[in-house]
Amino acid sequence: MYHIRLASPTGNTPQILEVLGASSGAVNVTVLPGSARYPDGDVVECDLTPEVANQVIHQLRELDTRHRGPITVDRTDAAVIRTHREMIRPMMSDREIAPVWEVVDATIRNNAVYPVSFFLLLVAAGLLAAVGILTNSQILIVAAMVVGPEYSAILGAALGILEGNRRPVKRGLTALAVGFALAIVASLVFCVIIRYSVGAPRDYQLGLVPVANLISRPDLYSVVVAVIAGVVGVVSILQARASALIGVFISVTTIPAAADMGVSAAFGHWSETAGATEQLILNVAILLAVGVATLVLQRRFWASRAARLRLPG
C-alpha cells in the first residue's frame, strides 16, 4: 500500500475528498482542518491500494496546484487487515503490482542530482578500482562498483530522453563525463606516484593481471552483461527492489574501466588504455539505451495489462 499526504487551501479540500471518495482503493482518509502552514490550509492523508495509486495520484495532480504543496508518497511495507474484503475488489496483491509512475519518475529525478559528493564518490571509486587493478584484487573492484554513483546519472538521462526533455539528458551526460574524467585523472596521478616511488606490484609488472585483462578487453559477454544489468536496473527501480539494484552496480564495468584507463596510461600500456576506453563507452551507451527501451516497454506493458484487467492507471 501507499500512504499519501498533501496540504491544500481549505477551498480545495472538497475536490480532493471527492477524488478519494470515488476510489474504492482509498482508505483511512484523514482530514486535519487548518493544520497546514506554507501553504496554509488543510492536511489530507490516506492509504491507497497499489491497484488505484496511479489513477488517484494522477487525478490529484490534475486539480488546482497553484497554491497546493507537494504530494508526498510513502510505501507501506505491510498492512494488517481483518479480511480481504476490506481491500479493493478484485484483490490483485497475489500478482505483480503495476509501478506507480509518479513515484518512479520522482525517484529517478531525486537521485539524478550531482552535488560535490557525487564526484567525490566517483573519484573514491576510481582509486579503489585502481588499487584493485594493481593488486589484482577482485574484492576491491567489486567495492569500487558499489561505491560508484554513476547509474543514477545514466537513469536520469534515460528518463529525460523518454520525456523529450533535453535538460536532464545534458546534465546527466555532463556529470558522467566530468565524473569519469576526474576518476581517470585521480587514478593516473595515483599510479604515476606509485610507479616512481615504490613501483608497481610484481605480478602487475609481469603482466599477471587477469582482473585488468577482463576490464580492458570488451567482448560479446560485456554486451550481454550490460544489457541484462540495464534491464534489471530499471525493473528494480520500478519495483523498489534495492538488492537487485545493488546487483546492477556490481555487474557493470564502468568505473573500473575508467580507473583502468588511468592505470594503464600511467604505465604506458596504451593498448589497454584503448580497450578500457572502449569498455567504458560501450557500457554507458548500452545502459542508457536499455534504460530508455525498458522504461518504454514497461509503460506499454502495464498500460495494456491495466486495460485487459479493467484496472485504473
HELIX and SHEET records of a PDB file:
HELIX    1   1 THR A   10  ASN A   12  5                                   3    
HELIX    2   2 THR A   13  GLY A   21  1                                   9    
HELIX    3   3 PRO A   50  GLU A   62  1                                  13    
HELIX    4   4 HIS A   84  GLU A   86  5                                   3    
HELIX    5   5 TRP A  101  ASN A  111  1                                  11    
HELIX    6   6 VAL A  116  THR A  135  1                                  20    
HELIX    7   7 GLN A  138  VAL A  147  1                                  10    
HELIX    8   8 GLU A  150  GLU A  163  1                                  14    
HELIX    9   9 ARG A  166  ARG A  195  1                                  30    
HELIX   10  10 ARG A  202  LEU A  206  1                                   5    
HELIX   11  11 PRO A  210  SER A  216  1                                   7    
HELIX   12  12 LEU A  220  LEU A  238  1                                  19    
HELIX   13  13 ALA A  242  SER A  251  1                                  10    
HELIX   14  14 ILE A  255  ALA A  266  1                                  12    
HELIX   15  15 TRP A  270  LEU A  309  1                                  40    
SHEET    1   A 4 ALA A  26  ALA A  36  0                                        
SHEET    2   A 4 GLY A  41  LEU A  48 -1                                        
SHEET    3   A 4 TYR A   2  SER A   8 -1                                        
SHEET    4   A 4 THR A  72  ARG A  75 -1                                        
END                                                                             
